[in-house]
Amino acid sequence: MTGFVLRVKTKSGQKIVNGLAAQDKVSQLKAKLAELTGVPVGALHVLSGFPPKPVDLDAAEATIEHTGIVSGDTLIVEEKQITSGVQQKCKDFGRSHIVDQETLVDVPGVLMRKVVPADNSCLFTSVGYVLNGKVDTSCATFMREIIANAVAADPEEYSEAILGRPNAEYCKWILKPDSWGGAIELSILSKFYGLEIAVVDSINAIVNRFGEDQHYAQRVFLIFDGIHYDPLYLEQLDCGSIQTIFPAEDKRMLSEAAQLAREAKLSRQFTDVQKLTLMCIDCKIKLIGQREAQQHAKDTGHKNFGEVA
């Protein structure tokens, strides 16, 4: 058992798991993760690989090896939101989604993160949440089509120099469900929906505002940790309505977002993708950072990467 070691990343920092073996049961791994992270066993949401993908830990009697986890892997552990009974009524059925309502501007509340699935479409799901007040992963297909159409319609604006690949190739790429979104996609969605998208960058402790120069009347907030996007919303302290769309002149929310960015950086709630050491699972070559991995994928067609110590 001494040779089996895992790294675990949580919002509170990085930890090491040892004392397990590949042939131990998934239930033992879950118990160890719960002990290290403080996340209840029933609320564990574990991601692995690059890009990070959910690990199936439902088969408690299966072996750790059966899940695909091997010694040296890095696991990202998040906490699923579990609601039932009165809590469920409060969080879902008893809440309304307030959009740009002036009476809520000065209501006491806290800017909160809504965790969405880490399925390579988190940016699109997050934008869907701030628009509609609910997590709906099906909106990703529609938004990918919006982006592909906008890019195809303006090949001069969206040239190979901007996209990093030929215009037509990019349009095919962004339609794939495993393609990540970023700055280009955010700017297009901002223009399409006619609102400013403010992204809390927990790596650099700043807020990037897409559509700021267009002087839109409304603003929404996302948070980005280097790999994953989540939407932000205002939670009323009395468990009332939630608000995700705010007047652009609301300086209080912009100030709270900036403070959240600083706190996230101080607590190291981010992953520096440019310094990750990655291994191509297909050919076993080690690569440094996201850019090298992307170039390797472009050169070889290999798409399976894992983080290594």
C-alpha positions in Angstrom: 0.0 0.0 0.0 2.9 2.3 0.5 3.3 3.0 -3.2 -0.3 4.3 -3.8 -0.5 8.1 -3.5 -3.1 10.6 -4.7 -3.2 14.3 -4.6 -6.5 16.0 -3.7 -7.5 19.6 -4.6 -10.3 21.3 -2.7 -11.4 24.8 -2.1 -9.3 24.9 1.1 -6.1 23.8 -0.6 -4.2 20.6 -1.6 -3.9 17.4 0.4 -2.2 14.0 0.0 -4.0 10.6 0.2 -2.0 7.6 1.2 -2.6 4.4 3.0 -4.7 3.0 0.2 -4.1 0.4 -2.5 -5.5 0.0 -6.1 -7.4 -3.1 -4.9 -9.1 -1.3 -2.0 -12.8 -0.6 -2.4 -14.3 2.6 -3.6 -16.1 2.9 -0.2 -12.7 3.1 1.5 -11.6 5.9 -0.9 -14.8 7.8 -0.3 -14.3 7.5 3.5 -10.7 8.8 3.2 -11.7 11.7 1.0 -14.5 12.7 3.4 -12.1 12.5 6.3 -9.5 14.7 4.5 -11.9 17.3 3.0 -14.7 17.5 5.5 -17.2 16.8 2.7 -19.9 14.2 3.7 -19.5 10.9 1.8 -23.0 11.4 0.3 -22.0 14.8 -1.0 -18.7 13.9 -2.6 -18.3 15.1 -6.3 -14.9 13.9 -7.6 -13.2 14.9 -10.8 -10.0 13.6 -12.4 -8.0 13.9 -15.6 -7.4 16.9 -18.0 -9.9 18.3 -18.8 -11.4 17.2 -15.4 -14.2 14.7 -15.8 -16.5 13.2 -13.1 -15.3 9.9 -11.5 -18.1 7.4 -10.9 -17.9 6.4 -7.3 -21.4 4.9 -7.0 -20.3 1.3 -7.0 -19.0 1.2 -3.4 -17.9 -2.4 -3.6 -15.9 -1.9 -6.8 -12.1 -1.5 -6.5 -10.4 1.9 -6.8 -8.5 0.5 -9.9 -11.9 -0.2 -11.5 -12.7 3.5 -11.5 -9.6 4.3 -13.6 -7.8 6.1 -10.7 -4.1 5.2 -10.5 -1.4 6.2 -8.2 -0.1 9.7 -8.8 -3.5 11.1 -10.1 -4.9 14.4 -8.9 -8.5 14.4 -7.8 -10.6 17.5 -7.5 -13.1 17.2 -4.7 -16.2 19.3 -4.6 -19.4 19.2 -2.5 -22.7 18.4 -4.2 -25.6 20.4 -2.9 -28.0 18.0 -1.1 -31.5 19.3 -0.3 -34.6 17.6 1.0 -37.8 18.4 2.9 -38.1 22.0 4.1 -34.7 22.8 2.5 -35.8 21.6 -0.9 -39.0 23.7 -0.7 -37.0 26.8 0.4 -34.3 26.3 -2.3 -36.4 25.4 -5.3 -40.1 25.6 -5.1 -40.4 28.6 -2.7 -38.0 30.9 -4.6 -38.5 33.1 -7.5 -35.9 34.3 -9.9 -35.7 38.1 -9.8 -34.3 39.7 -13.0 -33.1 43.3 -12.7 -35.6 44.4 -10.0 -34.8 47.7 -8.4 -36.3 46.7 -5.1 -33.6 44.1 -4.6 -30.6 46.4 -5.2 -30.3 47.3 -1.5 -31.7 44.1 0.0 -29.2 42.4 2.3 -27.7 39.4 0.6 -24.6 37.5 -0.2 -23.0 36.9 -3.6 -23.0 33.1 -3.9 -21.5 30.5 -6.3 -23.9 27.9 -7.9 -21.8 24.8 -8.8 -22.6 23.5 -12.3 -21.4 20.2 -13.8 -17.8 20.0 -14.9 -18.6 18.5 -18.3 -16.6 20.8 -20.6 -19.8 23.0 -21.1 -19.6 24.7 -17.7 -19.3 28.2 -19.3 -22.5 27.7 -21.3 -24.4 26.1 -18.4 -23.3 29.0 -16.2 -24.6 31.6 -18.7 -27.8 29.7 -18.9 -28.2 29.8 -15.1 -27.8 33.6 -14.8 -30.3 34.0 -17.6 -32.9 31.6 -16.4 -32.2 30.9 -12.7 -31.8 27.2 -13.1 -29.1 24.7 -14.1 -29.9 23.3 -17.6 -27.1 21.6 -19.4 -29.1 21.3 -22.6 -28.6 25.0 -23.3 -25.0 24.4 -24.2 -25.9 23.0 -27.7 -27.9 26.1 -28.5 -25.1 28.5 -27.3 -22.5 26.6 -29.3 -24.6 27.1 -32.4 -24.9 30.8 -31.6 -21.1 31.1 -31.4 -20.4 29.0 -34.5 -22.9 31.1 -36.6 -21.4 34.4 -35.4 -17.9 33.3 -36.2 -18.8 31.9 -39.6 -20.6 35.1 -40.5 -17.6 37.3 -39.9 -14.4 35.6 -41.1 -12.5 38.9 -41.1 -13.2 39.6 -37.4 -12.7 36.0 -36.5 -9.5 35.2 -38.4 -7.1 32.4 -37.8 -4.9 34.8 -35.9 -7.7 35.5 -33.4 -9.1 31.9 -33.2 -5.8 30.0 -33.2 -7.1 27.9 -36.1 -8.9 28.4 -39.4 -12.4 29.9 -39.2 -14.2 26.8 -40.6 -12.2 24.5 -38.4 -13.0 26.5 -35.3 -16.7 26.4 -36.1 -16.7 22.6 -36.3 -14.6 22.5 -33.1 -16.8 24.7 -30.9 -19.9 22.6 -31.8 -18.3 19.5 -30.2 -19.6 18.9 -26.6 -16.0 18.4 -25.3 -14.7 21.8 -26.5 -14.1 24.4 -23.8 -15.4 28.0 -23.9 -13.4 31.1 -23.0 -13.0 34.8 -23.8 -14.0 34.6 -27.5 -17.2 32.7 -26.6 -18.0 35.0 -23.7 -17.7 38.1 -25.9 -20.0 36.6 -28.5 -22.7 35.6 -25.9 -22.5 39.0 -24.3 -23.3 40.6 -27.7 -26.0 38.1 -28.5 -27.9 38.5 -25.2 -27.2 42.2 -24.9 -25.7 42.2 -21.5 -22.3 42.6 -19.8 -20.8 39.4 -18.5 -18.4 40.0 -15.6 -16.1 37.1 -14.8 -14.4 36.9 -11.4 -10.9 35.6 -12.1 -9.7 33.8 -9.0 -6.2 33.4 -10.5 -5.4 37.0 -10.9 -7.9 38.5 -8.4 -9.6 40.7 -11.0 -13.0 41.0 -12.7 -13.0 40.8 -16.5 -16.0 42.5 -18.0 -17.1 41.3 -21.4 -19.3 43.8 -23.3 -18.2 46.7 -21.0 -17.6 49.0 -23.9 -21.1 48.4 -25.2 -22.7 50.1 -22.2 -25.4 47.5 -21.7 -28.0 48.2 -19.2 -27.6 44.8 -17.4 -24.8 42.7 -15.9 -24.4 39.1 -14.8 -21.5 37.4 -12.9 -19.5 34.2 -13.4 -16.4 33.0 -11.5 -13.5 31.2 -13.2 -10.8 29.2 -11.4 -8.5 28.5 -14.3 -10.4 25.4 -15.5 -14.0 25.7 -14.5 -16.8 28.3 -14.7 -19.7 28.7 -12.2 -22.4 31.3 -12.1 -22.9 33.8 -9.2 -26.2 34.9 -7.7 -27.4 37.1 -4.9 -28.8 35.0 -2.1 -31.3 36.9 0.1 -30.5 36.4 3.8 -34.0 35.4 4.6 -34.0 32.6 2.0 -36.2 34.5 -0.3 -35.7 35.1 -4.0 -32.4 34.9 -5.9 -31.1 37.5 -8.3 -28.7 36.8 -11.2 -29.2 39.8 -13.5 -28.3 43.3 -12.1 -28.4 46.9 -13.4 -25.1 47.8 -14.9 -24.9 50.9 -12.7 -25.1 48.8 -9.6 -21.6 49.5 -8.2 -22.3 47.5 -5.0 -22.4 44.2 -6.8 -19.4 45.0 -8.9 -17.5 45.8 -5.7 -18.6 42.6 -4.0 -17.5 40.6 -7.1 -14.0 42.3 -6.9 -13.8 41.4 -3.2 -14.8 37.8 -4.0 -11.9 37.7 -6.6 -9.4 38.8 -3.9 -10.7 36.3 -1.4 -10.6 33.5 -3.9 -7.0 34.2 -4.8 -5.9 34.4 -1.1 -7.6 31.1 -0.4 -6.0 29.6 -3.6 -9.4 28.6 -5.1 -7.8 28.3 -8.5 -5.8 26.0 -10.7 -2.9 27.5 -12.7 -3.3 25.5 -15.9 -0.1 27.0 -17.4 2.0 25.3 -14.7 0.3 21.9 -14.6 2.5 18.9 -15.5 0.4 16.8 -17.8 0.9 13.4 -19.5 -0.6 12.3 -22.8 -2.3 9.0 -21.9 -1.9 7.9 -25.5 1.8 8.3 -26.0 3.1 8.9 -22.4 4.8 12.2 -23.3 5.0 14.8 -20.4 3.8 18.3 -21.2 3.9 21.6 -19.2 0.7 23.6 -19.1 -2.5 23.8 -21.1 -0.8 25.4 -24.2 1.6 22.5 -24.7 -1.3 20.0 -24.2 -3.4 21.9 -26.8 -0.5 22.0 -29.3 0.2 18.3 -28.8 -3.5 17.5 -29.4 -3.4 19.6 -32.6 -0.2 17.9 -33.8 -1.1 14.3 -33.0 -4.9 14.1 -32.6 -4.4 12.8 -29.0 -7.1 14.0 -26.6 -6.5 12.1 -23.4 -4.4 13.9 -20.7 -3.8 13.4 -17.0 -2.1 15.5 -14.4 1.0 14.1 -12.9 3.2 15.0 -9.9 
